[in-house]
Each structure stands twice: as C-alpha cells, then as structure tokens.
Amino acid sequence: MQALAPRAGRIVAAGIAATVTAGLLAGCTPATTAPEPAGSRDAGILLFQWTWNAIADECEFLGDSGIDWVLTSPPQEHVVRDEWWVHYQPVSYQIESRLGTRDEFAAMVSTCAEHDVDIVADAVVNHMTGLGTPGVGWAGSEFEHFRYPGIWEPDDFHQCTESPTGEIIDYRDADEVRNCRLVNLADLATGTERVREGLRSYLADLLSLGVSGFRIDAAKHMPPEDIAAIIRDLPEGVRVYQEVIRASSEPIQPEEYLDNGPSWEFLYARTVKSMVDSGSLNPRVVFGPEGGSVPSELAISFVDNHDTERNGETLSYKDGDAYLLGLAFMLAHPYGTPQLSSGYAFEGRDAAPPLQGDGRVADASCADAADAPQPRYEPGEWVCPQRWTGVTGMLAFRSAVGDAPLTDDVRFDGELRALSGFGRGEYGYIAFNGGPLDLTATFETSLRAGTYTDVVSGEAVEVDESGAFTAAVPGRGFVALHVGAVER
C-alpha cells in the first residue's frame, strides 16, 4: 500500500469548522474538466455453488459490470452427499459434478470469454475423500479412502507419523499440517513425482477447456516447493491464486508461498470487519508488509468467502448494510485484487445449496434479486451482491480510478466520528458513515469542479472550484463520486 498523506484543508461538518493555516489550499484548485476514466478492471467474484449453466447466463452482466474473473466451485467428480463440502472431496478428475457436465463447463468458459470474463477453477489438489468408507462418486467412479482405481494407490498418500491419530491436531507444527490429514481427508503425497504428474495432467485438462487459472485449495497443507513443482509447466500468464489462511500463532504464513503467485489475505477481511463493527472506517489503515499482510500486488483482498461466512470470522450477507459498507471500502481502496462473493442463504454450517430431485444443484438466478441488501434471506435463496446498486456503482468507481493513489484521507471526530473518507486523486472520492444516523459534512478532495452522480443514490453532487463537496451520508452507508459519472 502506498503511504497515506493526509491532505491539509478545511473540514466543515454540521456547522463546525476547523481552521487551518491560510493559503494551504492555494495551488490545489482543480481544473474545470475532469479526466477520462482509467477504464481498468481487476475485480473477481466467487460464484459459490453456481452451476456452469447459471454462470454462463450471468457472465454478460458480470462483464458489463466490470468483473474481470469468476472463481468457480471445484469442477471434478466428488462424493455423493448433500452438504456443500462434497465438492472438496474428489473421487476422480473427471469434469462431471452436480454443478454440470464437462460439455457444460466448456460452454460456460467459452461464453464468459465472449464477455471478457476469465474463469478461475477451484483446484483441489491436496487431498481426496474423507469419508473413510468405500463408495461410488457422482460420475460412477468406485473408490476407497486410500485407493482410487486408475488414479491413486495407498502409496500415493502421506502416512502421517507426526500425529497420534493421523489427523492434524497441532497447527503450530508445520510438518503435521503438511503431512497429516485435514478432517480425515486422504492427504496426497505431493512431494512424489508420480502424484505431481497426475495433478499436472488434471490442471492441463482444465486448461484445455479454456480456464484462465486456478485457486489452489488448502495450499498451506502443502509445502510451497510442492506447489511450485505442480505448476511449473503451466503456460505463461495462467493465474495461480493460493488459499493460505493466515493465523498469528502458526508457523505457516502466506509469505512463504508468494513465489508461486498471489494469496488470499485473510487479515484483510478480518480488519474490514473490525473497522465496520467499530462504527468507523479508517482510511489510514496500513496493509502490506508494514501492516503484517502480503504486498498489494500479491494479495487477493476479500470481505468474505464460503468458509468465513459460515464460521463468523468476517462480515457476510447476513450483516446487511454493514456488509455493503465493507464491500464499498474494498472496491474503493487500492490494496490488493478484490474478490466479491455470491452464494445462497443458509442456516447451519453444512447446509446444501438448492438441489433438484436428481441431486443436481439448481441453477442460481438473480433475475428477481433486490438492488440492495435485504434484512433477511430465506434459506436456499440465492444472494446476489453483484446486482446491488452500491456494488455495481463501486465496480464502476474502481474502473474509473484505476491505479490512482489514495489521497485526501480524513477522519472526523466529536459528534461526526462515524464519518471518514478518502480520494483516489482526481479520479474519485468516497465518504463513509459507519454509524446508524445520517450525517452531513463537507469533504475536501482533489476532484475537479463539476456535477457528479453518487453511485448509490443517483443524486447529483456539486464539487466546487476548490474540490469540496457537501453531502448527507446515510447511516451505515457511503457516498461515492468518480469521473465516469460527471457531466461533461
């Protein structure tokens, strides 16, 4: 993250003025014509438990909204049960699952490419099943816990000696985390060439269907050199993102894996929740190595994912306007590559997605989705944050500001301590209200003079010749202006 330089100026809020040295604003008067939007895009979205056909149908909207890539649920054959986590228990590497067929997967990738949206597949390469009893997978493949005919034999799995049960007990022991079983999942010996070659073949098959990259699931449960060996022959430009969950008391940290590619930064999501819960979003929060997180260019920033929305570690759709406030901060802030999340409402950690009579997942639909967070969603109802006005507006904001630096940051005090804000140079500005009551304030910015449209309310906001604007910021809400929505 770039260093934040508080901008000197005059803040007028609810009739209270802070006087500063005369002349500090001299030379900062914006020009009369706003610059053209940067036109960049980098944001991704996890479409959790969305079928291939449903993703294909959504991709036109996503592309038009400025989404760059979609993360799918794991596409390989899996065990037959109802819970959502069956997709993380591979039986074979056939692209046949209750989310769709191989042909449907390929068609989805092709359709999304037509709308300039890349597909990133969730690749489960650390383990196989965890049921412990023989069975038959979704596509008819027979299996045992440590034997998968034609794929893996018992010698292809770790024989854990670090733990008395064979399962991970002590996360402070790196060898145990990497060699023992995670919730009884048969742990592949990724240090052997035979296993590595088999996994390379699986990734190559997905690439042949047009995917642009992979999320390496459970990356912290494999040594980084094993992942490096598995991905070493991937074509240049293939996205490789890694799930390395940061925990302060553990020896395995995301920084070990960055030579292989970016990592999701869990500290980011926890920090956003902490700020929103406190009632004040801090524009001066420090991310990156100085703040104990991975460098911005190697970070996937997120507010929630399919795991954290279930364990309560982060904000989620259940937090309503507070969740949207967190999403707005992420999309406005320059740290990392942001990822949204879209799934289904649930009660109970293991709750299955909506299923059809034959066990297949029902197609997600956002056709009737509300344009803002709702107080309650019925279990099984598809939640579509990408359709919320505030999110589509902030995707446009992010596209407009590009890589402009963070500027003009401010935190109010006193009765207005819930208010804060920051700019992205002359390209955009966002004002936050972390409290429950509507508050009015004047914000000093680097925006050029003009009539801007707030991305949430759609109302016109006047920025004067000094770069200042006055706005009523709704409780648990925000006002965001950018050069892509200004009268020219």
N, C-alpha and C positions, 0 to 999 in steps of 0.2 A: 504494500500500500504506500502511496506517496505521502510525504509528510503533509500534515494539515496546517495551513497558515491562517489563523483567524483574521478576518478582514476588519480593519478598523472602520467605524462608521457610526451612524446614528440609528438607534432602535427605538421606535415609537410603538408602544403597546398599551392599549386601554387607557390612553391619556397620560401614560408615564413616559418621560423622555430621559434618555441617558445622554448627557452632553460629552462630547469628545473635542479634542483639540481642533480648532477651526482650521479648515483647509485640508483635512485628511482626505476628503473626497475629491479634492481638486485633481484633475488629470484622470479620474476614473469614470467620467461621464461616457456612457455608451454611445456608439454611433447610432444613427437612426434606422439603419437597415440590419435586420437580424441575419446571421449567416445561414447558409443552407444546412439542412440536417446532415449528419455524418453518414447516415444510411447503412450503418453496420448492424450485424446481428450475431449473437453468440449464445443466446439462452436455449436451454434444453428443457424437456419435460418428461417425467416418468409417467407413462400411461399404465398404471399398475393394474394387472389382470384384465387389460383390454384385449379383446380378440384381434386377430390380424385384420379381419374384415372391418371391424369398427375403427381401428387405427387408420386404415386406408380411407375410410369415409371422412375422418376428422382432419386428414393432412392438408386439404385445401385451406381450411380455416386456419390451421396452425401456420402454414406458410404465409398466408396473407397477414397474420398477426405478428410475424417476426420471429417465430420459433425456428431455430437452426437445426435441432436434432431431437429425436424421440428415443427414449430408453424403453425397451420392451421388457416384459417379463421373460424368464428363461424359455427358450423355444423347444428344448429337447424332450423326448419321451420321459415320462415321470410315473411315479406310483399312482395307484388308483385309490383315492380318498377324496373327501370333500374340502378339507381345510385349504387355505391359500398356499400354505408352505409346501404342498405336494410338488410344486414346480421346482423347488430347490432340492428335490430328491430324485436325481437322474436314474433311469433304468437303462437307457441306451442313448445314443447320439442321433437317432432318427429325429427329423424335424416334424414330429407328429405329436400334438398335445391337445388338451381340451380347449386350447385357445385357437386351434386351427390346424390345417394340413400344411404340408410342405409347399404345395402349389399356392395356397392362400398366403403363406408367408412371403413367397417370392413376389406375388402380385402386389402385396402391401408395400414391399420395399420399392418396387417399380413405381407404384402410384405416388408414394411420398416423394420420390426423386423428381417426379414431374412438377412437384410444387416446391422444389429446392429444400426439402426436409430430409436430412440424413437419418438412418436407422442405426442405433447402437443396441446390440443384443446383450442381454444379461447372460454372461457365460459362467456356468457352474462347473469349475474345473478342479476344485479342491477335494471333492468327495462324491460318493454315490448315495445310496439309500441309507436310512437309519432305522428301518422297521424291525430288523433283526430276524425276520422270518421270510421264507421263500414266498414268491408271489409272481404275478404277471402284470406287466406295465400297461400303460394306456394303449400302446400300439401292438400289444400282444407278445412282447418280449418276456421270456421267463428269466428270473433272477433269484439269486440268494444274496445274503448280506455281503459276502465277500467273493462272490462269483457271478460274472455277467457273461454268459456264453458268447464266444466270438469277440469279446472286448477285453474283459479283465478276469484274471485268476487271483487266488489268495495272495500270491507273491507280489502282486501289484499294489498292495496296500501296506501302510505302516503297521508294524507290530509294536504298539506303544509299550515302552518299559518305564517311562518317566512317571506314570500314574498307576496306583494300585488297581484302579477299576478299568483302565484303558481309555477313560474319558478325561477331558480337560477339567481339572479341579482348581489348579493354581495358575491364574493368568500372569503372575509375576515370574513364572518360569517359561522363558521363550521356547525352549525345546519342547516342553509339554504342549504349549499352544500350537506348535507346528507339527508335532508328530502324533498326538493323541486325538481321539475322536471328539468332535463337537456335537453334543446331544446325540451320541451314538452313530453319527453319520460315518460310513466307511471311508476312512481317510486315505486318499491316493498317495502313493509314494512318488511324488512329483520330482524327486531327485534322481529317478531312474530314467534312462534314455527311452526305454520301451513306453513308459507312461507319458513322457513328454511328447513322443512321436504320435501317440494316439490322440492326445489333446490338440496337437498341431493340426492333425487331419480334421478334427471337428471344427476348429476355427476356420480352416481353409474352406470347408464345405459351406459355412455360413457366408464367407466372403464371396464364394461362387454364386450365392443368391443375391448379392448386391449390398450387404450390410457395410456400413462405413466404419464400424468399430465395435468394441466390446467393453462391458463393465466386468471386471474380474471380481466375481463374488468371493467373499471370505479371503481376501488377499493376505490379511495378516496371519492366516493359518498356513501360509506357505512362505518359505524363505524367499527374499526378493530375487536371489540368483536363480531360483527355480522358475519364477515367472519370466525372468529375462530369457531363459533358455526356451521356454514355451513360445514366446512371441518373437524370437529372434529373426525368423524368416518372413514375418509379415511385411507386405508391401509398404513402401514409404507413404506416409500420410494416413495410415489406418489409425483411428482413435483407439487409445488404450487408457481406460479410466479404472481406478482401483479402489475397492472398498477396504480401507484401513481405518478401523474405528479407534480414535484417539481416547486414551484414558490416562490420567496423570500418573497413576501409580504403577503403570505397566512398562516393561522394557521395550516392547514393540511399538514403534511410533511411525506415522506416515512418512516422515523424512527419509527413512531407510529405503523407501520404495520409489522415490521420485525420479530416479534414473530410468524407470520403466514407463513413466507417464504420470499424469495428474492423479490426485487422490481427492475423494470427498473429505471436506474438512468439518468434522463433527463439532469441533469447538465453535465454529461459526454459528451453527444452528442453535447451540446452547446459549451463546452470547445474545443472539437476537431475541430468544425467549426471555432471557433475563432482563434485557432492556425494555421490552414491551410490558413484561409483568411489573416493572418498576414504575411504569407510567411516564417514562421519559426516554426517548431515543437519543443516544449520544452520538452526534456527528463526528466527534473526535476519537471514537473508539479505534484502537490500534489493532489491525490484523497484520498478518505476515510474520516473519521471524521475530520482529521486535515484540509482537503480541503473543508469541507462543504458537503460531499457526504456520502452515506452509506458505511459501511465496504465492502471491496473487496469480501469477501466470501458470502455476501448477495446482491451483485449488479449484475444486468444484464446490461452489457455495450453495447452500440449500437451507430452507426453513423447516422442512420435514421430509421424511420418506416413509416407505411402507412399514419399516421397523419402528421408527421413532414415534410415529403417530399412534402406535399400539402400546408402547411402553411409557408414554407420557413424558419422554425426555425433552421433547420440543413442542412448539406450537403445532396445531393441526386445524383441520376444517371445523372441529368442534369448538374452537375459540372464536369463531365468527369474525367480527370486525377487527379484533386484535390480530387474528391470523392474517387478514388482508393488510394490516399495517406492517407486519413483518415482511410480507411479500413485497410491498412497496419499497421498504428500506433496501431489501436485497437487490431489486431491479434498478434502484437509483444509485446504489453505491458501486464504486469501481472495483472492489475486491472480488477476485475470482470469476469463474464462469458459472452463472446462475442456473439452477435446475428447479423448475416447478414440479409439482406432484399432483396427479389426478387419479382418483380411485373410486372407491364406493364406501358408503356409510356402513358402520358395523357396530355391533355390541359383542364384546368378547374377543380376546386376542386372536383366537384361531378362526374366527368367522369366515366362512367361504364367500366367494363372490356370488352374485346371482347365477344360478345354474338352471339349465334346461332339463327336461325329463331324461335325456340320454346322458346327462352328466357333463355336457359341454357348457362352457361359460357363455352366458347370454351376452349378446352384443351391447356394449355401452352405447348410450345415446345422450347427447347434450342438447337435443332439439328443443326440449322444454326447460332447459336449465335457467335458473334465475340469473340476473345480471349482477347480483351482489350476494355476499354470504347470507345464509339463512339461519334463524335461531336454532332450528332442528332439522335434521335429515332422517328419514325413516331408514332403518337397517336395510341394506341392499340397494338403496337409491344411489345412483351414480352422482358423484360430486364433481363438478366441472369448473374449477377455479380459472382455467384458461378462458372461460366465457364471461367472467366477471368484468364489468366495465373498468373497474380500478386496475385489473391486471392487464387487460388489452391496452389501456391507456399507458401503463408503465412500460409495457413492451415497446410501445411507440416512443416513449421518453428515452428508453435505453438505446434504441436505434438512432434516435436523433442526436444524443450526446456523444456517442462513440467512445473514444478513449480520452475525452477531455478530463482534466484533473479536477479533483474535489477542491472547491473554493467556498468562500463566504459562509463558513460554518458559524452557527450561532446556537447558544442555549440560553433561554430566558430564565429568570429567577422570580422569586416572590409568588404572586398570585398566578403568574403565567409560566411557572416552572415546567409545566407539561409540554410547552412549546419548544421546538427546536427546528433546525433546518440546515440545508447545505445546497450549494450550487455545483454545477459541472461547467465552470467557466461561463462563457456567453451562450452556451447551448441549452441550459436548463436549470431549474431550481425546484426544490421540493421542500415543503413545510409540513412538519408532523405535529400532531396533537395526541399525546399519549394518555391524556386524562379523559374523564367522561363528559365534561362540559364543553360546549362550543366556546372558542376564544378568538378574539380579533387582535391582529398585530400587524405591524409594518416590517417588512423584511428588506434589507439592503442586499442587492445582488449585482452580478456582472452582466445581467441580461441587457440587451439593447432596448431602447424605448419602443413601445408598441402595444397592441392589443392581443393578448394571448388567451388561449382557451384552456381552462383547467381540465385535466384528463378525466377527473371523476365526475364533477357536476356538469361539465359542459358550459359553464358560465364564463363570460368574458372577464378578464382581469387586466387592468391597465398597469403597465410598467412605465414609470415616468422617466424623464431625461437623466436622472441620477441613477437609474437602475432599481428604484424602490417600488414595491407594490404593497398594498394593504389588502388583507383577506381575512375572512372569517373561516377558521379552520375547525371543522366539525370534531366533536369528541370522538376519540379513538379513530381519527381519520387523518386525511392529508390533502394538501393542495399541491398540484404539480404542473409546472409550465415548461414548455420546450419549444424550440424553434421550428419544429414540424407542425405546430399548431399556433401560428401567429399570422395576423393579417399582413399581407404584403402589398 
